Amino acid sequence: MYTITDKSTKKSITVHCAGNFNAESCVALKDALSGAFKKVAPAVILNLSQTEGMDLANLQVIISASKTAQSCKKDFVLDEPIPELIKRRLTAIGCSSLIVTERLERVDGN
């Protein structure tokens, strides 16, 4: 079971994920992130703090979102805290650059 919600401000769109993300949730996550990039805000924040698990297909959606952000000239940030399991999987597939452990200024203004 999973849930995806979003919250918009002038500076960012935050996509909140909760639950276990597997093949069944992949399209929903892709649609949520695609929709976020279409909005006016200059940044998309992905909050995975309530995510219990995530398979490779969903990790690929996150990697794709990072590339979409670059092509749209928007910021894409994985919000802290990122569950350890997801950090390990991103690192294992060579995408540790998506894990930002320190930001000088939060894109959402908080």
C-alpha positions in Angstrom: 0.0 0.0 0.0 1.3 3.5 -0.9 0.1 7.1 -0.9 1.3 10.1 -2.9 0.3 13.7 -2.1 1.7 17.0 -3.1 1.9 20.5 -1.6 2.6 23.6 -3.6 4.2 26.9 -2.7 5.5 29.7 -5.0 9.0 28.3 -4.6 8.4 24.5 -4.8 6.2 21.5 -5.2 6.7 18.9 -2.6 5.7 15.3 -3.5 5.2 13.2 -0.3 5.4 9.5 -0.6 4.4 7.0 2.1 4.2 3.2 2.2 5.8 0.5 0.1 6.5 1.3 -3.6 6.6 -1.6 -6.0 5.8 -2.2 -9.6 2.1 -1.3 -9.0 3.0 2.2 -7.8 5.5 3.0 -10.5 3.1 4.7 -12.8 1.5 6.7 -10.0 4.9 8.0 -8.9 5.9 8.9 -12.4 2.6 10.7 -13.0 3.0 12.7 -9.7 6.5 13.8 -10.5 5.6 14.6 -14.1 2.7 16.7 -12.9 5.0 18.5 -10.4 7.4 19.5 -13.1 4.6 21.0 -15.2 3.7 23.4 -12.5 5.3 26.9 -12.3 7.4 26.5 -9.2 11.2 26.4 -9.8 11.8 23.3 -7.6 10.4 19.8 -7.0 11.1 18.2 -3.7 10.5 14.5 -3.2 9.8 13.6 0.4 10.4 9.9 1.0 10.6 10.0 4.9 7.5 7.9 5.3 8.5 5.4 2.5 8.9 1.8 3.8 10.3 0.3 0.7 11.1 1.0 -3.0 11.9 -1.3 -5.8 14.2 -0.7 -8.7 11.5 0.5 -11.1 10.5 3.3 -8.7 14.2 4.2 -8.2 14.4 4.5 -12.0 11.5 6.9 -11.9 13.4 9.1 -9.4 16.5 9.0 -11.6 14.4 10.0 -14.6 12.9 12.8 -12.6 16.4 14.1 -11.9 17.1 14.2 -15.7 13.7 15.9 -16.4 14.6 18.6 -13.8 17.9 19.3 -15.6 16.1 19.6 -19.0 13.4 21.8 -17.5 16.0 23.9 -15.7 14.4 23.2 -12.3 15.8 22.0 -9.0 15.0 18.4 -7.9 15.8 17.5 -4.3 15.3 14.4 -2.2 14.2 15.8 1.1 15.8 14.6 4.3 15.4 12.3 6.0 15.8 9.7 3.3 15.3 6.2 4.6 18.5 4.2 4.8 17.3 1.5 2.5 16.7 4.0 -0.3 20.0 5.7 0.3 21.8 2.3 0.0 19.9 1.4 -3.1 20.7 4.7 -4.8 24.3 4.4 -3.9 24.4 0.8 -5.1 23.2 1.8 -8.6 25.6 4.7 -8.8 23.2 7.5 -8.1 24.4 8.8 -4.7 24.6 12.3 -6.2 20.9 12.5 -5.7 21.4 12.3 -2.0 22.1 15.8 -0.7 23.1 15.7 2.9 23.6 19.4 3.4 22.0 22.3 1.7 23.0 25.9 2.3 19.4 27.2 1.6 16.3 25.0 1.3 14.5 25.5 -1.9 11.1 25.5 -0.1 12.1 28.4 2.1 12.0 26.5 5.4 
